[in-house]
Amino acid sequence: MESKIIIATAVMLASALLFGRLGKFFKLPNVTGYLIAGLLLGPSFLNIIPMNMVNGFSVISDMALAFIAFSVGCEFDLKYYRKVGGSPILIAITEACGAIVVVTVTLILLGFDVKLAIMLGAIAAATAPAQTIMVINQYKAKGPLTSMLLSVVAIDDAVALIAFGLATTVVKAMNSTVNTNMVMSILSPVYEIAVSFVLGGLAGILMKLVFRWFKKPSNRICIILALVLSTYWIADLVHGSPLLACMALGAVLTNIYDEIEKIVSTCDSFTPPLYMIFFVISGAGFEVSALKGIGLIGITYVVARVIGKWGGAWFGGKVTKQEEKICKYLGPTLMPQAGVALGLIVVAGSVVPAYAPQIRVIILCSTFIYSIIGPIAAKSALQKSGELVVKKDNKV
């Protein structure tokens, strides 16, 4: 089994490089190539990476998500927020609420169960930063839109968790067969967010202290790995949000440590293979046969969520008087959905057990669709905004 894992890892990295290069040829982001490589290697086609191996590589996925969240947090500079005020927070609320309202209302109008519509609407609020961050890093995007995007996705998970907690409370109250404690249902997401920020903050302070004694890049790699992964694990252990905890770690560190650029550079030196494997595994984990089960409700969810995110981001940008390019192009960059949304499937299924299989298929299928289309949309939006310049000699 060990030799199979070693060979599979080599094949995944080689295929990621190959399809990343092919992606460049077709003017697609690298991450789209990685996902397609995984899909071809997975059970749906070649089965070089069978489903049991996909599940076995879940630890790699967790590690990649931890560092993606940490990198997002490292962009959370308070100097930027002093300059722009609470605009990112308001925009994060409007884009999340836009997805919730449009998805929920559309499904209800089409005649679907109100409880199912509410749960899917709540899940629609979540945005996954992984694919968008990869696009930003690949093309070195910079500017007001990029800064706003990084800030919004950092806040989005917190907004999504609160919204989901409130939606769960409402659905439980509608379901007379479920005993519910209204106060605990409301406080649960608040606890999850609070404990995650406290844990991440303490880890950020500890990381700065340890850096005083270790200056060599090799030692700092070990420190970063140990603290980021420990934060992710402890947050999960105490029922917090691992992603929010790692974001908080990066956010605290970037505001108390003067050499944060060196830390980001150090992370960039060892995380690319991790990200490649993560996205290949993500592609391999999707079974094409599941698409036939998505149905009208799944298609409606996919389209309505995009409209809600786009409209909510535009509205938030207008209210906070942002530049026109932020109002116009922020929405398309918020399309990807994974991470938190996938985690919420289990909770949603326990609240409305009759719809648990349907919710799972809808979210898994939509996640794959967003994963393929999302990076392309993000690249296009950033390019049209003038913050991403694709050079002919840009290397993969």
N, C-alpha and C positions, 0 to 999 in steps of 0.2 A: 504493500500500500504506500510505503514511504517513497519508493521509486516512482510510482505513478504520480504522486503529488509533485515530486521534483520535476518530472518530465512535463506535467501539466502546467506548472509555473513557467517553465522555459517556453512552452508553446504559447501561453497567454501573453508573455512579454514580447515575443517575436511577432505574434499576430497583431498585437496592439501597435507596434512600430510600423508594421506593414500597412495596416488599415489607416493609421494616422497619416502615413505618406499618401495613400490613395485619397484620403479625405482632403488633403491639401490640393491634390490634382483636380478634384471636383469642387474646390473652394468651400469645403465644409470644415467645421471645427474638429480638432483632433478627437475630442470626446465622443463625437458622433461615430467616428471610425472605430473607437474602442468598443462602443456598444454594439455596433454591427458585427465586429469580430467575435464578441461574446455570443451573440445570437447564432452565428454560423457554427461556432464550436460547441454550443449547448445541445440539450436533448432534442430541440426542434429540428435540427439538421444533422450535423456530423456526429453528435454525441461523444465527442472527444472529452468534453467536460460533462459527465452525467450529473443528475440532480443531487445525488448523495455527496458528490464532490463540491457542488455549489454550496450546499449546506455546510460542508466541512470548512469552507473558506470564509464562513461568516465572521470569524475573528479578524480577517484581513479587512473586511468591509467595515467593521467597527473601528479599527485603527484608522482607516482612511477617513471616515466620517469625523472622528475625533480631531484629526489634523485639519480637515477642511473647516470645521467649526472654530478651531483655534486661529486659523488664518483670517477668518471673517472677524473674529474678535480683535485681532491685532490692528484692524482698520478703524476701530472704535475710538478714535482720538477725541478727547473732550474739547480740544481747541477747535475742532471742526464744529462741534455742537454748540459751542459758545458763539460761533460765527453765524450758524444757520438757525439756532434756536430749536424749538420743538417740532420743526417741519417734518423730519424723518418719522417721528413718532406718529404724528397725525396722518401722514401718508400711509404708513404701515397699517394704521387702523382702517382708513378708508378703502385701501385695496383689499384687505382681508374681509371687511364687511361687505364690500361690493361683490366678492365671490360668494359669500354666504347668502346674501339676499337674492342674487340672480339665480343661483342654482336652486335654492329652496323654492322660490316663487315659481320658477319655470316648471319644476317637477310637479308641484301641486296643481298648477294650471293644466298640466297634461294628464292629470288624474291619478298620479301615484300616491301611495299612502303618505300622509302628512309626517308621520314619525320617521319613515325612511327618508323623506325629503329633507327633514331637519338635520338628521345625522349626516347625510351626504353633503349638505350645505356647510355644516360645521367643519368637516374634513377638508372641504374645498379651500378653506382659509389658509392652510399650510403651504409654504413655498420652500422648496429644497434649493439651497445655494450651490450645491456641488458643481452641477454642469455649468452654471453661469460663471462661477469663480474660475473654472478651468478656462473658459473662453477669455475672460479678463486677463488671466495670467499668460495665456498663450500669445495674445496680441498686444500685451502691455498697455491696455486701455487706461486712459487717464482723463479726468475732467469732471465737471459738475454732475453729469448724469451718472458716471461711474461711482463717484463718492456717495451720491444719494442712494444708488442701488445697493452698495455695500452696507450702508446704514439701515436701509429698510429691511433687507433680508436678515440682518442681525436682530432686529426687533420683531420680525414677523412671527417667529416661532412662539414667542411669549404671548403675542396677541392671539395666535391660533389656539394655544392651549387654554387660555381664558375663555375664548368663544366656545370651544368644544365642551369645556366644563359646564358652562351655562346651558348649552344645547342639551347635554346629557341630563341636566336637572329638569329641563322642560319636558323631555320625552319620558323620563321616569314618572313625572307627575301625571302625564297623560295615560300612563299604563298602570291601571289599578292593580295588576297582578304583581307589580314590583314594589317591594317595600323600600322606601327611600328616605334618607335623611337630607333634607333640603340644604341645611347649613353646611354639612360635610361635603355635599356635592359641589357647592359653590367654593368652599375653602380648599378643596383638593388641588385644583390647578394653581391656586395662589401659593399653597405650600410647595408644590413642585417647582414653581418659578423661584420662590424665595430661597429654598434650600440649595438650588442650583447656583444662584448668584453668590450666596455665602461661600459655598464650597469652592467655586471658581475663583472668587476673590482671595480666599486664604491660600489657594494654590499659587496664584499669581505673586503674592507677597513672598511666599516660601521660595519660589523660583528665583526671584530677584536676590534674596539673601544667599542662596546657594551659589549663584553666579559670581559672588564676590570671591569665592574660594577656588573657582575653576574657570580658567580663562581659555584653555586650549579648545579649539572647535570640536575635537573628538570627544572631549569630556562633556562639552555642552550638548552635543547630540544625545548622549546618554541621559543627561539631566532632563532635557526636553521630552524625550521619549518616556522616561519614567513618570514625570509629573503629569503630562497630558493624558497618558493612558490610565494612570491611577485616578485622575480626576474623573475620567469617563466611567471607570468601573465603580468608584465609590458613589457617584451620582446615581447610577443604576441600582446600586445596592440599597440606597436610602430612599428609593422611589422618587428621585428628582429627574430632571431631564439631562441626560449626558451631553447632548448637543449644546444646550444653554450653559451648562457648567463649563465646557471647554471654551465657548465663546466668552464667558465671563473671565476665564483665566487669561485669554489673550487681551481682552479689553482692559483689565486691571494692569497687566504687565506693560502694555503700550503706554499707559499714562503715568507709570511710576519708574520706568526704566529708560534711561537715555539712549541705550544702544539697541533699541528694538529692531532697527534695520538689519543689524548683524544677526539677530535671532531669526528673523524672517528669511534672511539669506541662507542661514544654516539649515532651516527647515526645507527650503527649496532644493538643497543639495541632496537630500535623501528621500523625499516624499514622492517624486515622479513615478518610480516603479510601483509604489503602494497604490497610487491613484490609478495607474494603468490596470493593475490586477483588479481593483475595486470595480471599475467600469466594465471590464470584460466579464467579470462574475455577474454584475448586474444584468448585462445583456444575456448571458447564458441562463440566468435564472428565470427568464420569461419563456413561457410555452406559447407558441403561435396559435395552437389549437384553442387557447382560452379566448381568443378574440371573437370567436363565433358566439360566445355566451354574453358578450357585452350588451347587445340589444339596443333598443331605442333609449332606454334610461341611461345606458353608458355613453352613448353618443351625445345625448343631451347634456350629461354631466361634463364631458370634455369641452364642448363648445360653450356652454353657459359659464363655466369657470373662467375660461379665457376672457369672455366678454366682461364678466364681473371684475376680474383683476385689472383689466385694461381700463375699464370705465372708472373703477375706484381710484386707481393711480392718477388718472387724468383729473378727476374731481379733486383729489387731495392736493395735486400740484397747483391747480387753479386757486383753491382756497388759500393756500400758503404763498401764492404769488411767486411760483418758481419760473425759471426760464422755460420758454416754449418747448425746447427740445426735451426737457425733463417731463413735462406734461404729456408730450406726444409719444416718447419712446420708452418711458419707464415700464409701462404695462407689459409690452412684449418680452421684457427680460425677466418677468416674474412667473413665467409659464411652468418651469419644471416643478415636479412634485414627487417626493420620496420621503425617506427618513421619518419625520414626525407623522406624516400621513399614514405610512405603512404601520407604524406603531399604534395608531388610533383605530385601525381595523379591528383589532381584538376587543378593545373597549366597546366600540360601536356594536359589534356582534353580540356582546353580552347584554347590552341595553335593549336591542331589538333582535333576539335570537332567531326569529322566523326569517329575518332578512340577512343573517350573517354570511351565508355563501354568496348571495348576490352582491353584497357590499364588497366582499373580498375580490370577486372577479372584476367588478367595476373599477376599483382603485388600482389593482395590479395592472389591468389593461391600460387604464388612463396614464398610469405612471410610466409605462413603457412608451406610449405615444408621445407624452410630454418629453421624455428623455431623448427621443430622436429629433423631434421638432424644436424643442426648447432651445438647445444650443445654437441652432441655425437662426432662430428668431432673435436670440440675444446678440449674435454676431451682426446680423443685419441692422438691428436697432442701434447698436453702438457705432457701427460704421456710418449709418445715415446721420447720426448725431455729430459726426466729426471727431469722435473720441477714440476711434479705432481705425488705424491705417494698415491695410494689408499690403505688405511689400512683396514684390515679385520674388525676392531672394529670401523671404521669410522661411526659416528652417523649422522642421517639425521636431 
